[in-house]
Amino acid sequence: MLTDGTISLRALEPIDVDTLYRWENDPAVWGVGLTLAPYSRKQLWDYVNNYDGDIYAARQLRLMIDLINTEGMTQTIGTLDLYDFDPANSRCGVGILIDSNARRQGYGLRALNLAADYCRSRLSLHQLYCIVGEENAASRRLFEKAGFKISGRLKSWLMSGGRYSEAYICQKFL
């Protein structure tokens, strides 16, 4: 488990199925990810129970973000994905979802910082990158606070509501 004392990043557990079900089936977040249709609990159960957290084999890693209270108890408030892991070029993509009740409290920034430390120290990565939709100002601000810099603009990259919009590719060198 990775922790800074306020939040922790941990592996997926079977107890996470209902939380993932709520997040993955929220159409409000479909536009910032790749989800096109709802997931069943069975699909998510199978995913969690067959999940192999070996980033070298799967080329991705999903971590759950837990908030730690003063008694040491935790509450799951988000998820962080490392994807397109490329050890040959020492980079990977990163995506994050923070539950709507926990946004704008600094937890996303803490999670990105923990992930960056992990990627640098354990995976020996040179850089992280993300793709953020032009209209997703909150996410863009979060990644900028975490040290990501816009390195390019992707034209007609995302389709939402019957129209294409641009996206930014952002990088953070570790």
C-alpha positions in Angstrom: 0.0 0.0 0.0 1.2 3.5 -0.9 0.3 6.2 1.6 1.0 9.8 2.6 -0.9 9.5 5.9 -4.0 11.2 4.5 -4.8 8.9 1.6 -3.6 5.6 0.4 -3.4 3.9 -3.0 -4.2 0.2 -2.8 -4.9 -2.8 -5.0 -8.5 -3.7 -6.1 -10.5 -5.9 -3.7 -13.8 -7.8 -4.1 -15.4 -5.2 -1.8 -14.8 -2.6 -4.5 -17.4 -4.0 -6.9 -20.3 -1.9 -5.7 -18.2 1.3 -5.7 -17.0 0.6 -9.2 -20.5 -0.2 -10.3 -21.6 3.3 -9.2 -18.7 5.1 -10.8 -18.5 3.1 -14.0 -22.3 3.5 -14.6 -22.4 7.2 -14.1 -23.1 8.8 -17.5 -21.7 12.1 -16.2 -18.2 10.6 -16.2 -18.5 8.6 -19.5 -17.4 11.7 -21.5 -14.0 11.8 -19.8 -13.3 8.1 -20.2 -13.9 5.4 -22.7 -17.1 4.0 -21.4 -19.9 3.7 -23.9 -22.4 1.5 -22.1 -23.2 0.4 -18.5 -21.4 -2.5 -16.8 -23.2 -5.2 -14.9 -22.2 -6.2 -11.4 -21.2 -9.6 -12.8 -18.9 -8.0 -15.3 -17.3 -5.9 -12.6 -17.1 -8.9 -10.2 -15.4 -10.9 -12.9 -13.0 -8.0 -13.6 -12.0 -7.6 -10.0 -11.7 -11.3 -9.3 -9.6 -12.0 -12.4 -7.5 -8.8 -12.1 -3.8 -9.3 -12.2 -2.0 -6.3 -10.7 1.2 -7.1 -12.6 1.8 -3.9 -14.6 4.5 -5.6 -16.7 2.1 -8.3 -17.9 -1.1 -6.3 -18.3 0.5 -2.9 -19.2 -1.9 -1.3 -16.8 -2.5 -1.0 -13.1 -5.7 0.1 -11.3 -5.4 1.5 -7.8 -8.1 2.5 -5.4 -7.8 5.8 -3.5 -8.7 5.5 0.2 -9.1 8.4 2.6 -7.7 7.6 6.0 -9.5 9.1 9.1 -8.0 9.9 12.4 -8.8 6.4 13.8 -7.0 4.8 10.9 -10.2 3.7 9.2 -10.5 4.2 5.4 -13.2 5.2 2.9 -12.7 4.7 -0.8 -13.0 8.0 -2.6 -11.5 7.3 -6.0 -9.5 5.3 -8.4 -6.3 5.9 -10.3 -5.3 4.1 -13.4 -1.8 3.7 -14.9 -2.3 2.6 -18.5 -0.3 2.1 -21.7 2.7 1.2 -19.5 5.7 1.3 -21.8 8.9 0.1 -19.9 11.0 0.4 -23.1 10.4 4.1 -23.2 10.0 4.5 -19.4 6.5 6.1 -19.5 2.8 5.5 -18.9 -0.5 7.2 -19.0 -2.4 8.2 -15.9 -6.1 8.8 -15.3 -7.9 9.6 -12.1 -11.5 9.6 -10.8 -12.4 11.2 -7.5 -15.9 10.7 -6.1 -18.1 13.8 -6.5 -18.4 14.1 -2.7 -14.6 14.2 -2.3 -13.6 16.6 -5.1 -11.8 19.9 -4.6 -10.3 18.9 -1.3 -6.8 18.1 -2.5 -7.1 14.3 -2.5 -6.7 14.0 -6.3 -3.4 16.0 -6.1 -2.2 13.8 -3.2 -3.0 10.6 -5.3 -1.2 11.9 -8.3 1.8 12.8 -6.3 1.9 9.3 -4.7 1.5 7.7 -8.1 4.3 9.8 -9.5 6.6 8.8 -6.6 5.7 5.2 -7.1 6.3 5.4 -10.9 9.7 7.1 -10.4 11.0 5.0 -7.5 9.5 1.5 -8.2 9.0 1.4 -11.9 11.9 3.7 -12.9 9.7 5.7 -15.2 10.9 8.9 -16.9 7.5 10.4 -17.5 3.8 10.2 -17.0 1.2 11.6 -19.4 -2.5 12.2 -19.6 -5.1 13.3 -22.1 -7.6 15.8 -20.8 -10.6 17.1 -22.7 -10.6 20.8 -23.6 -13.8 21.3 -21.7 -12.6 19.5 -18.5 -11.1 22.6 -16.8 -11.2 21.0 -13.3 -9.1 18.0 -14.5 -6.7 20.3 -16.4 -6.2 22.4 -13.2 -5.6 19.2 -11.1 -2.9 17.9 -13.5 -1.3 21.3 -13.8 -1.1 21.5 -9.9 0.6 18.0 -10.0 3.3 19.3 -12.3 2.0 18.2 -15.7 2.6 20.6 -18.6 0.5 20.8 -21.8 2.7 19.5 -24.6 0.2 19.3 -27.4 -3.3 19.8 -28.6 -5.3 17.0 -30.2 -7.8 18.2 -32.8 -11.2 16.6 -33.0 -10.1 14.0 -30.4 -13.2 13.4 -28.3 -16.8 12.8 -29.4 -19.5 13.9 -27.0 -23.1 15.0 -27.7 -22.7 14.6 -31.4 -19.7 16.8 -31.8 -16.0 16.5 -31.6 -13.9 18.5 -29.3 -10.2 19.0 -28.7 -8.0 17.5 -26.0 -4.7 18.3 -24.5 -1.8 15.9 -24.0 0.1 16.7 -20.8 3.4 15.3 -19.5 5.2 15.2 -16.2 8.8 14.3 -16.2 9.9 12.4 -13.2 
